[in-house]
Structure formats: structure tokens, C-alpha cells
Amino acid sequence: MPRSHRRRPEAAGDDSFERLLAGWKRTEIRRGVEWSVQPVGAERAVKAYTCPGCGGTIDQGVAHVVAWRADGVLGDHADLAARRHWHTHCWRIG
């Protein structure tokens, strides 16, 4: 019997989207400090945050970036806990 060439539906709970999203994470150097930067799409922005760049509100449903120190000065857990949500524009000019 010939094989089907149709894609199988992904199993519930499959984290392939999470893995894809994690692939967008990048490292940047700003003012001599290494940062991990990860974009957050509008559909995943489920809370409002205060942007440290401009002090304005990043509303729910607005795409933005999350940044945290990647150099491990305070330890990985502390650096991740200190992550901040930025307007994409504010991060670029900051």
C-alpha cells in the first residue's frame, strides 16, 4: 500500500511552536554588556508591561521584545528573573 504524503496533525501539547520561537532568541552586545533578546509576538503578549526605555505601557496584544543579561554576572536564574519587556523601537534606539 502506498504511503500517504499528507502531513499528520501535531499531537496536543507539542512544543514545536515553542522551539521555533526559541530559535528567534539572539544575543546582542550593548554598552559592553551581553544581552539575550527574544521577540514576543502580538498573539503571545498576554499582559501589559512598562517599557524601561520610555516608561510607557506596552499594552496586551502588542508585539515587543524581552531582554535579559546573558553574561551570568548575577547567575542565570537571577539574570532571567530580571528580564524586562521593551517596545521594539525603544530597544533598538536604547
C-alpha positions as CSV (number, residue, x, y, z in Angstrom):
1,M,0.0,0.0,0.0
2,P,1.4,3.4,-0.9
3,R,2.4,5.8,1.9
4,S,0.3,8.9,2.4
5,H,2.1,12.2,1.7
6,R,-0.3,14.2,3.9
7,R,1.0,15.8,7.0
8,R,-0.1,14.3,10.2
9,P,-1.7,16.7,12.7
10,E,0.6,17.5,15.6
11,A,-0.1,15.9,18.9
12,A,-1.7,18.1,21.6
13,G,0.9,19.6,23.8
14,D,3.6,19.5,21.1
15,D,6.1,22.2,21.8
16,S,7.3,22.7,18.2
17,F,6.0,26.3,18.3
18,E,7.9,27.0,21.5
19,R,11.0,25.5,19.9
20,L,10.5,27.7,16.8
21,L,10.0,30.8,19.0
22,A,13.2,30.0,21.0
23,G,15.1,29.9,17.7
24,W,14.4,33.6,17.3
25,K,16.3,34.4,20.5
26,R,19.5,36.2,19.8
27,T,22.4,37.7,21.8
28,E,23.4,41.3,21.5
29,I,26.2,43.5,23.0
30,R,25.1,46.9,24.3
31,R,27.4,49.2,26.1
32,G,29.8,46.3,26.8
33,V,27.1,44.1,28.3
34,E,25.9,40.9,26.6
35,W,22.0,40.6,26.4
36,S,19.7,37.8,25.4
37,V,16.9,39.3,23.3
38,Q,13.7,37.4,22.4
39,P,10.8,38.9,20.4
40,V,7.2,38.4,21.7
41,G,4.5,38.3,19.0
42,A,1.3,40.1,19.5
43,E,-0.6,36.8,20.0
44,R,1.7,35.9,22.9
45,A,1.6,39.3,24.6
46,V,-1.0,38.5,27.2
47,K,-0.2,41.1,29.8
48,A,0.6,44.8,29.9
49,Y,4.2,45.8,30.8
50,T,6.1,49.0,31.5
51,C,8.9,49.7,29.0
52,P,12.1,50.7,30.8
53,G,13.2,52.6,27.7
54,C,10.4,55.2,27.6
55,G,8.4,54.5,30.7
56,G,5.3,53.9,28.6
57,T,2.9,51.0,28.7
58,I,3.2,48.0,26.4
59,D,-0.4,47.0,26.0
60,Q,-1.7,43.5,25.9
61,G,-1.6,42.3,22.3
62,V,1.3,44.5,21.2
63,A,4.4,42.8,19.8
64,H,7.6,43.7,21.7
65,V,11.0,42.2,22.9
66,V,12.1,40.8,26.2
67,A,15.8,41.3,27.2
68,W,17.9,40.0,30.0
69,R,21.6,39.9,30.8
70,A,23.3,36.9,29.1
71,D,26.7,37.3,30.8
72,G,25.7,35.5,34.0
73,V,27.1,38.1,36.3
74,L,24.3,37.6,38.8
75,G,23.8,33.9,37.9
76,D,21.5,32.6,35.2
77,H,18.4,32.4,37.4
78,A,18.8,36.0,38.7
79,D,19.5,37.3,35.2
80,L,16.4,35.6,33.8
81,A,14.3,36.9,36.7
82,A,15.5,40.4,36.0
83,R,14.3,40.3,32.3
84,R,12.4,43.3,31.1
85,H,9.9,43.9,28.3
86,W,10.7,46.7,25.9
87,H,8.9,48.3,23.0
88,T,10.8,47.0,19.9
89,H,11.6,50.6,18.9
90,C,12.9,51.6,22.4
91,W,15.2,48.6,22.4
92,R,16.6,49.4,19.0
93,I,17.4,53.0,20.0
94,G,18.4,52.3,23.6
